[in-house]
Amino acid sequence: MKILQLLGSASLLLLIGTAPALGQASDMTFFLTSSGPGDGANLGGLQGADAHCQSLAAAVGAGGKAWRAYLSTTGPGGGNARDRIGTGPWQNIEGTVVAENLDQLHFENYLTKESVLNEQGNMTNGRGDTPNQHDILTGSYLDGTAVSGSDDSTCSNWTSNADGTGSALVGHFDRTGGGANPASWNSAHGSRGCSQANLQATGGNGYFYCFASN
């Protein structure tokens, strides 16, 4: 009681508002990055993207898991995003289960603007917010597999920040917007290019999904 009396009302409200989310961080198995590396779609390849997921998770006390970026790659040695992230279930920092398994994740999930929280427990700007940051890098089809064909859908497998060439297939975490599949969290449309400016102009900021794979 003495401790509570010493706390100002603002400090007490801050503790009440943040402690539950942070207290469950160690149980978190899914989040949207609160920031990208800041170099457009050049994430340092899959290795760099995974390391970014791991670093963000560790900063909030969830670094004891093997974190993987939900990103597909193409060409020789390419792979599917769905094959990188384990088998589920996955829950956000508040304990809300967003999918029980891979099939549910891709076709009947509970991903919404309110449930797709970042690793700090915060929501991200979506369509209608300023700035709009709802485009999420994936390079994937609706089922989580890599895009076939010769067109660049992964910004040179997440190593390019070029202005004039390449593109990244993105999803809408808030399940709304434009493109061929506007309500898709992982496969809505391609970006204008691979630079940070191009990602922002399309409606994103270089964010991507992270899943605990173990």
C-alpha angles and dihedrals in degrees: 000000000000090000091053091048090054093053118087117234092252092052092048092051090049092053093047092048099048108029098076094052095044091044090060096045092103089060094049115116101170137041144151112240114258089213139009125225087268097238099102114249091340097109095159090263122281091314092057093045092050091049090052091053090048093049095049091047093049091052090064098039100267099104095112092088133072104254122201131188116238096237133131124213131202140211126035109356092012122149147190124263090223091059093057103058109061125240105290160192098198129190135181126239092275092056096254110146108227096183137358097208144353096278092050091045092057102038114015107021132145097235112142136148088266097048099041095082126167122241090272093056095254131129121240127230111270136182109317093029124102113269101019109223102166098120108102122193114242112133087210145125120238091272093052097256126131120267115258126218134052100288115108108247098159104048091251092319093310096308101100132087094172122149102207105034137049134019140218123228107230139188131214112243090195091053096234140090138069137315135076092306106022095171094051119113092203111023116035106126145315125279122245090247143321105272122100089248091052093049091050093046090054092051106271143088106214096276124151140181123264125202131186104238098197 
